[in-house]
């Protein structure tokens, strides 16, 4: 990571907060598109799909999978993308706060000496 000033770090932290407040909806999990092969009576195979589902951590550390109707695909996919964006923003926020803490500590140490 490049060295940033305290002012730059504070500015980026505010930008992250603004970006987080723009997220209206989100869903945890993974959005999946899948197909399956169906064997016909004549021996040929037909590819069926696409079908969609969302997989997420359910209660008691069990993974749950739910079907997503075709009319909800775009919305659910966007909600999952929003969740992944939220997670990356919060990770970056933590990194920035740690950097601010380190810079502040270094400045305090320099004042003591």
Protein Blocks (a to p, Z undefined) as FASTA:
>chain_A
ZZddfklmmmmmmmmmmmmmmpmbdcedjddddddddddfkopacdeddddddddddehh
iacdddddfklmmmmmmmmmmmmmmmmmmmmmmmmmmmmmmmmmmmmmmmmZZ
